[in-house]
Amino acid sequence: MAKTRPEHHAEPVLESAMDYAEHEKTYNGFVTGVKWVIYASVVSMIILYFLINP
């Protein structure tokens, strides 16, 4: 049985282990979630202003 040696690359392999498409999808979801939380907070403050203000 022949023993094989790992290939040695003359040039460095520039591959990233990070999945950029998934990263962008997660980031966009986070930003959208933050926007909705801000909108809900503003609406809640307006409603509370009219309920609590004598």
DRENPA-3360 file (N, C-alpha, C; in nm, 2 decimals, always signed):
BEGIN
1 = MAKTRPEH = +0.08/-0.12/+0.00/+0.00/+0.00/+0.00/+0.09/+0.12/+0.00 ~ +0.06/+0.21/-0.09/+0.14/+0.33/-0.10/+0.10/+0.44/+0.00 ~ +0.19/+0.51/+0.05/+0.16/+0.62/+0.14/+0.15/+0.75/+0.06 ~ +0.05/+0.82/+0.09/+0.04/+0.95/+0.01/+0.07/+1.07/+0.11 ~ +0.14/+1.16/+0.05/+0.17/+1.28/+0.12/+0.07/+1.39/+0.09 ~ +0.04/+1.48/+0.18/-0.05/+1.59/+0.15/+0.02/+1.68/+0.05 ~ -0.07/+1.74/-0.04/-0.02/+1.83/-0.14/+0.03/+1.96/-0.07 ~ +0.13/+2.01/-0.12/+0.18/+2.14/-0.08/+0.15/+2.25/-0.19;
9 = HAEPVLES = +0.08/+2.35/-0.15/+0.04/+2.45/-0.24/+0.15/+2.56/-0.25 ~ +0.18/+2.59/-0.38/+0.29/+2.69/-0.40/+0.23/+2.83/-0.36 ~ +0.10/+2.85/-0.38/+0.04/+2.98/-0.34/-0.05/+2.95/-0.22 ~ -0.06/+3.05/-0.13/-0.15/+3.04/-0.02/-0.30/+3.03/-0.06 ~ -0.37/+2.94/+0.00/-0.51/+2.93/-0.03/-0.59/+3.03/+0.05 ~ -0.65/+3.12/-0.02/-0.72/+3.23/+0.05/-0.87/+3.20/+0.06 ~ -0.91/+3.11/+0.14/-1.05/+3.07/+0.16/-1.09/+3.11/+0.30 ~ -1.21/+3.16/+0.31/-1.27/+3.20/+0.44/-1.36/+3.09/+0.49;
17 = AMDYAEHE = -1.36/+3.06/+0.61/-1.45/+2.96/+0.67/-1.59/+3.03/+0.70 ~ -1.60/+3.16/+0.68/-1.72/+3.23/+0.72/-1.82/+3.23/+0.60 ~ -1.94/+3.20/+0.63/-2.05/+3.20/+0.52/-2.10/+3.34/+0.51 ~ -2.06/+3.42/+0.42/-2.10/+3.56/+0.41/-2.25/+3.58/+0.38 ~ -2.30/+3.49/+0.30/-2.45/+3.51/+0.27/-2.53/+3.49/+0.40 ~ -2.49/+3.39/+0.48/-2.56/+3.37/+0.61/-2.54/+3.49/+0.70 ~ -2.42/+3.54/+0.70/-2.38/+3.66/+0.79/-2.47/+3.78/+0.75 ~ -2.48/+3.80/+0.62/-2.56/+3.92/+0.57/-2.71/+3.90/+0.61;
25 = KTYNGFVT = -2.76/+3.78/+0.60/-2.90/+3.75/+0.63/-2.92/+3.77/+0.78 ~ -2.83/+3.73/+0.86/-2.84/+3.74/+1.01/-2.84/+3.89/+1.05 ~ -2.74/+3.96/+0.99/-2.73/+4.11/+1.02/-2.85/+4.18/+0.98 ~ -2.91/+4.16/+0.86/-3.03/+4.22/+0.81/-3.15/+4.19/+0.90 ~ -3.16/+4.07/+0.95/-3.26/+4.03/+1.04/-3.25/+4.11/+1.17 ~ -3.13/+4.12/+1.22/-3.10/+4.19/+1.34/-3.14/+4.34/+1.33 ~ -3.10/+4.40/+1.22/-3.13/+4.54/+1.20/-3.29/+4.56/+1.19 ~ -3.35/+4.47/+1.12/-3.50/+4.48/+1.10/-3.56/+4.46/+1.24;
33 = GVKWVIYA = -3.51/+4.37/+1.32/-3.57/+4.35/+1.45/-3.55/+4.48/+1.54 ~ -3.44/+4.54/+1.53/-3.41/+4.66/+1.61/-3.51/+4.77/+1.56 ~ -3.53/+4.79/+1.44/-3.62/+4.89/+1.38/-3.76/+4.87/+1.44 ~ -3.81/+4.74/+1.44/-3.95/+4.71/+1.49/-3.96/+4.74/+1.64 ~ -3.85/+4.71/+1.72/-3.85/+4.74/+1.86/-3.86/+4.89/+1.88 ~ -3.79/+4.96/+1.80/-3.79/+5.11/+1.82/-3.93/+5.16/+1.78 ~ -3.99/+5.11/+1.67/-4.13/+5.15/+1.64/-4.23/+5.12/+1.75 ~ -4.22/+5.00/+1.80/-4.31/+4.95/+1.91/-4.29/+5.04/+2.03;
41 = SVVSMIIL = -4.17/+5.08/+2.06/-4.14/+5.16/+2.18/-4.20/+5.30/+2.16 ~ -4.19/+5.36/+2.04/-4.25/+5.49/+2.02/-4.40/+5.49/+2.03 ~ -4.46/+5.38/+1.97/-4.61/+5.37/+1.97/-4.65/+5.35/+2.12 ~ -4.58/+5.27/+2.19/-4.61/+5.25/+2.34/-4.60/+5.38/+2.42 ~ -4.50/+5.46/+2.39/-4.48/+5.59/+2.46/-4.59/+5.69/+2.43 ~ -4.64/+5.69/+2.30/-4.74/+5.78/+2.26/-4.87/+5.74/+2.33 ~ -4.90/+5.60/+2.33/-5.02/+5.56/+2.39/-5.02/+5.58/+2.54 ~ -4.91/+5.56/+2.61/-4.90/+5.59/+2.75/-4.91/+5.73/+2.78;
49 = YFLINP = -4.86/+5.82/+2.69/-4.87/+5.96/+2.72/-5.02/+6.00/+2.72 ~ -5.10/+5.95/+2.63/-5.24/+5.99/+2.63/-5.32/+5.92/+2.74 ~ -5.28/+5.80/+2.79/-5.35/+5.73/+2.90/-5.31/+5.79/+3.03 ~ -5.19/+5.83/+3.06/-5.14/+5.88/+3.19/-5.16/+6.03/+3.20 ~ -5.15/+6.10/+3.10/-5.16/+6.25/+3.11/-5.30/+6.29/+3.15 ~ -5.31/+6.36/+3.27/-5.44/+6.40/+3.32/-5.51/+6.50/+3.24;
% end
